[in-house]
Amino acid sequence: MGTAFITSKGLSANIATIPPGGVAYAHIHVGFEVILYIIEGKVRHEFGPGLKQAIENEAGDFIYIKPGVPHEVFNMSDIEPVVAFVARSSADEWDNIIPYDRNQPK
C-alpha cells in the first residue's frame, strides 16, 4: 500500500538496511519511540550517555528504543547486510532525529 492510501499522523514504518561493515552513526530520536525487528544479519547497538552500554542483536530479535536515548548501530558482518523492519511512533520522524557526539560532556 503506497503513501497515497496511508493517512496516519502518528506512525511510520520502513525496511532499513546497513551494508556490510556499515554503521548507522550516533543519533537521538526526539519525542518518538522505535521498534525494530531484525530480519537478516547481526548488529551491535551502543547506547546511553557516551554510548558506553552495548548489546548485540541478530535475526529474529526485536529492539525497543526509547525517545531521547543516544545510540549507534554497527553491522557486525563484513560480508552480509543487516535488514530490519522499523516502526516509529511518529509520521515525521526524519525531522526529529539529531546527531549525537559520544564525546560530548554530560
Sequence and secondary structure as in RCSB ss.txt:
>XXXX:A:sequence
MGTAFITSKGLSANIATIPPGGVAYAHIHVGFEVILYIIEGKVRHEFGPGLKQAIENEAGDFIYIKPGVPHEVFN
MSDIEPVVAFVARSSADEWDNIIPYDRNQPK
>XXXX:A:secstr
  GGG   SS EEEEEEE TT EEEEEEESS  EEEEEEESEEEEEESGGG EEEEEETT EEEE TT  EEEEE
  SSS EEEEEEES TTGGGGEEE  TTS  
